[in-house]
Amino acid sequence: MSCSSLVFRLRDGGSLSSVQTHVSVLGLRHRTALVFCTSAFQESAGIDDVLVVGGGIAGASTGLAMHKLGLKVRVLEQSPSLRISGAALGVWTNGWRALEFLEVADNLREKFTPLSGFEFYSAKDDKCLLNIDFKTVNNHVELRGVDRRMLLESLTNALPADILLYDSHVVKVHRKRGCYPQAELKDGSLLQAKVIVGCDGIGSVVAKNLGLKEAHYAGYMGIRGVAMFPEGYTLKSVLSQSIGNGVRMGRFPLDSSRVYWFLVFNHPPDKVRDPSLVKEEALRLIQGWPEQLVEIVKRSPVESLSRAAISDRWMWPWSLWKLHQCGVTVAGDAMHPVTPNLAQGGCTAMEDAVLLARILSNAFNKLKERRLSVNEEMEQIDHALGGYVAQRQKRMLGIAVKANLIGKVFQTEGDFFASVRNALLPRVIRADAFVTSTLYDVRGLV
Ligand SMILES: Cc1cc2nc3c(=O)[nH]c(=O)nc-3n(C[C@H](O)[C@H](O)[C@H](O)COP(=O)(O)OP(=O)(O)OC[C@H]3O[C@@H](n4cnc5c(N)ncnc54)[C@H](O)[C@@H]3O)c2cc1C
């Protein structure tokens, strides 16, 4: 073995915290990152407070919330530019409250139609099974479909340019008790911060580093798209779902000319990359369904279509310790992937962002008043992260379980079971099953 080169990377104020070596073993070239703490008082001036891995809804909101509260933050996104998966999403009251905290809600509200309730139909005969007006549940309920690109642009445009770093693919996180954690990028460089937050989605590298299990496949796939009606449409401003035999289709207007829709269907998990095949599959799945639904799919440009496997992971109380270790934690789908049956994944990701920023801002303000060793500082930070994780566990377990059960009911297969479900639906489904969890207000919590 020979050392072909030895590179000392002194980042952010020159603290000697990492050494990177290129080691040649039997002629093969490897790049190895060695991480250690050199002294009890690592130089913390210049080190970022927070590194966020991933610039999706969770990452962009977390970056913005931290920046608003005066923390020194950087967001590392692997894509070369804004990455959008899924054309739109439903944003409920809790999401709007988080967006208000982030000061981007008003601009988005102006663009998207408010929805007044739910309707469920039987796909076979287009009979209305259940109809719920939000006002009968609570006057504060707010649900709007929002274009994902516009949501992400609103969040990222509110960030100073040097905070969001594209082309920054994190491959590994290094953490060690009593040291600041480090993110290792694909090009081998190491970035250090007092806290690393993995907002890198369902296949999160950071979640794996913390030892979290992979999300569990729920048994169904989701296709999403946006239909164009430049001349306007006749759809009501409600979230409508038509339920069939292991297949259901939901739709709601986004604005005066666009309708968002989703199709959820029982299927083994697989990938179809060609969007025109996804469109064919969608049309096949709703063959013989009301013409209005077929028309919606037909009017959707293939670029608006996406297809994803639906999975979740429940946050059990006994797994809490895993979710924050040595200054590393997770948020959004990296922390709590949920099935989309309550349309809460993105909304609760924004809640995570606001809560975590407020908790860390309080913790860092307290730390400023004291001169502590890195070890002592990291203990305080981990204590703060423990508070964040505990609050999210209490909130998210119920949502994940409820969403999963609702999915099981709606995805029932077999003519007999589907008719029993349709007959029972108006008696067993209560409006508050969908609405109560969406009234959460993260702004007042710390
Ligand atoms: C069919 C369907 C319908 C849905 N409908 C709704 C809805 O109506 N309402 C709602 O609130 N939610 C909905 N959701 C859930 C919502 O889409 C997700 O919860 C939300 O997008 C999660 O955001 P995120 O930022 O955590 O993850 P992602 O959106 O997956 O973003 C992760 C980001 O991290 C980046 N990244 C990944 N790995 C790395 C790495 N190693 N280094 C650097 N960057 C990395 C990715 O490029 C990406 O930009 C739905 C989900 C599905 C599948």
The ligand as a Gaussian input file, in Angstrom:
#p B3LYP/6-31G(d) Opt

LIG

0 1
 C      -48.754000      10.213000      -5.279000
 C      -48.375000      11.187000      -4.201000
 C      -49.247000      12.220000      -3.874000
 C      -48.923000      13.110000      -2.850000
 N      -49.803000      14.104000      -2.537000
 C      -49.512000      14.955000      -1.523000
 C      -50.422000      16.004000      -1.189000
 O      -51.464000      16.178000      -1.819000
 N      -50.112000      16.812000      -0.144000
 C      -48.958000      16.662000       0.578000
 O      -48.717000      17.419000       1.519000
 N      -48.081000      15.674000       0.270000
 C      -48.332000      14.834000      -0.761000
 N      -47.433000      13.854000      -1.087000
 C      -46.205000      13.711000      -0.288000
 C      -45.155000      14.719000      -0.692000
 O      -44.936000      14.682000      -2.082000
 C      -43.837000      14.406000       0.019000
 O      -44.084000      14.183000       1.380000
 C      -42.871000      15.559000      -0.127000
 O      -42.575000      15.810000      -1.475000
 C      -41.588000      15.236000       0.634000
 O      -40.666000      16.260000       0.410000
 P      -39.146000      16.024000       0.812000
 O      -38.465000      17.319000       0.575000
 O      -39.062000      15.414000       2.164000
 O      -38.605000      14.911000      -0.186000
 P      -38.372000      15.013000      -1.775000
 O      -39.467000      15.779000      -2.426000
 O      -38.127000      13.612000      -2.227000
 O      -37.036000      15.870000      -1.927000
 C      -35.792000      15.313000      -1.595000
 C      -34.731000      16.196000      -2.245000
 O      -33.452000      15.769000      -1.794000
 C      -32.569000      15.636000      -2.897000
 N      -31.626000      14.580000      -2.546000
 C      -31.866000      13.265000      -2.398000
 N      -30.752000      12.621000      -2.027000
 C      -29.770000      13.554000      -1.933000
 C      -28.393000      13.490000      -1.588000
 N      -27.826000      12.328000      -1.270000
 N      -27.669000      14.639000      -1.602000
 C      -28.267000      15.838000      -1.923000
 N      -29.576000      15.929000      -2.274000
 C      -30.314000      14.819000      -2.258000
 C      -33.486000      15.256000      -4.072000
 O      -32.905000      15.563000      -5.316000
 C      -34.721000      16.093000      -3.764000
 O      -34.625000      17.381000      -4.312000
 C      -47.716000      12.966000      -2.135000
 C      -46.834000      11.937000      -2.473000
 C      -47.143000      11.071000      -3.505000
 C      -46.163000       9.985000      -3.848000

